[in-house]
Amino acid sequence: MKTKTILTLAILVFLIGCKGDKEGYSPTITTKDIYEGKAALEMEFFENAPPEDIFEKSVLPIGLRLYNKGAFDIKRGFLSIGLEKDYMELNDGSLKSINDRVNFQDSEHITFDLKGKTIEHPEGEQEVITFTSSTKDLGKRDPQSQYHDSWVSITSCYTYQTKAVETVCIDTDVFGFKRKAETPDGTRACEVKPITLSSQGAPVAVTKIEGEMVPSKDNPSLLKPRFIITVRNIGSGEVIKENKVEDACSSKAITHEEWGNINIKAYLSTLEEENKLDCDIEEGSKDDGTIILKKKEDTIRCIYEEGFSDEKGVFSSPLYLILDYGYTETISREVRVKKVATH
C-alpha cells in the first residue's frame, strides 16, 4: 500500500512539470485532464476578417485569434504573415495585439508568448492580433480579368514539449524460477506487456510502450529493462527540429533531417540523471536521443544500462518520457479581389 502511495505522488509531481517548473501550483486529481488532447497552438481568422470578397485598391481587415490549448507554455513563438504581394500589401503600423503577448519587430519578425493549460486556466492563454492590408490595382496585373482569387496565410512556429509517465513492469525472473516463492498462487506482482496511450496534451504523443528484459552479455545474472517507444505526430502541423523554429517561419532552408526531428529523454523510477535511459534508433549507436518521424510515426529503443540483479524479482516502476521538438502549422483563407466597374 505504501509503495502505491509513493508511486501515485511521484506521477502527480511529474505531471505538473519536471523539477517543479509550475511554481506555486498544487496538483489535484484533475491534473490528468491537462495532459489529454492533441492540441497545442490553435489559430483561427475572424469570421469576416478577411472577408471573402473585396474590391481592388481597398483596405482589407484581418483578425487572428491564438489559443494555446496544450499542456506546455510557448515561449518566443514566431508568426509569419503570407500575402500575395502582387495583389496586396501589409499596411505599416497596423499590427496590434489585445493582451500585449505579441512583439512586432516588423512584419516578418513577429514573436509571441502563450501559457498552456492549467487548472486555473483550463483553456490556456489566448491572444488576438489585428492588422490591415491594402489591395492593389487589379487592372495593372490582370487587365482582362474581372477578379483574382488571392490568399492570406498565417504560419506559426514554436517549441513544444510532450510529457508522459506510465507504470511499467520490471521482471528479473525471466524464467519463472522464483514465481512460486513470491505468492502462494504463483502469480506475479505485475506483468510485462505492451502499454497503449492516446495523447498527452500536445500534438506529438507517445502512443505505445513495449517492454522486455535483456540479459547482459558480460553478466547473465544482470537484466536490463529495454523499452520500444512509439511516437506519433497526432496534430495537423509538422514537426521540426527544436532549434529550427525561427528558420521555419522565414525563408531559410531546412534540411530533410531537420523535419520530424524529436529529442527524447527517458528515466526509470526518478527524474535523476543516474536513472536516465540510453535511447537510440539503432542498437550501439550514439546516445543522442533523437528520433526522426517517417510518415508521422517512428519508434526508438531506450535501455536502462545499469540493469537489475536477477535476485530483484518482479516489481513496478514509473517510466518518465520527455519529448522536445518544434512545431509549425499554417492556416489560409481565400480572398477574391474584384475589379471596380468603370461603366
Steps between C-alpha positions, in 0.01 A plus 500: 500500500786736589670429165183586308463828691858604424456411132178702473664805653799467266272492196305808612820694563628412152176600331522855625851532361853377550687644798197710600483722191145603600588707806225552752277241336327231708411183306158345535340187362379705201859576400480203260244690290767756414707226336231381261431608143713559191475879472780749559478839328172549313443789262184628338401801291213724600174403331512784246852633534629438245173503301436266208478788250657844481549762229837602363674801661319437828601437863471135603444442876653181646445363850668196652432311823773294667435232764754285682281197573787268592674423829827683426582872500604659171794734551616710207289344231509649150232611255537564128239684292466385141345731239506476121709812457398564140144557620518622862743646749515528879433848633789622714406570862171310483613198705344499849436248778234501772691356797853618415639146477628574149812690398497662155860565398382528141256319273742211451610463863198454725556317830253395768469326838197297609466288811344155474212343691488501878230421752443874548493559123379174339481657153854642507591858415348676201602792282341708223700662220357748250653667197403634160616447145438710188396337174678625188375617164373184330509660156877531509545126571207338319351757262270241340370348824209619713640341815794312648487235773780567745599357839573626848702250706645492851780260597589428862829348619579421863670257735284255692535209740320174567516332840380146562526276804387139523543221752706222344581151620859396574530121504846366578362146541483439125495119537239495777718318754399730785132534414364257762723647767342843455132413545316181604309480172807559284385835360736793452483855631464625142531382142720632220260590219448776241345825620282701260459876546299763314611858576687713753369853438731566203505444121773234533406196707653186640253241369657169607756364745626142461728362769740207516788381719838459333772286669841664518760346268768519767284403799203265440372577851454866405175590320456828312149640443457613139202687360387545141326838497268602216461873437245656263414846374125503573456871427427668167836679470858392437780414744835676460826498691473702820766757406354558151167658593607852402635375167168326428322837517751665268645433158793299639543145377430200724662166421315170468650374829371807684138423414331254738797532738421434868729474804387241754618445857389203709542436873419196710375541858605866547591802288863490608793477261617164635163351404507629143463237227721463195274582204602435141336401172750225429664290769858606561462845345580825677261586781358830377135413562396612153206356312401612148139433412425326172140532383428673831609201714808310610646300788809527718673257740579612853693270734597529867868405476545482877268199509369298793618178661284196432456486878291818483185312400194665348394857575336809349670831425404830336649568157531871419522620139576857395483600131632836378436625146390789283159522336369699205158542346334727241143621462376676185192677371416575138404859414351602166634839389248654260551769239300818545253546212576813294183501288 
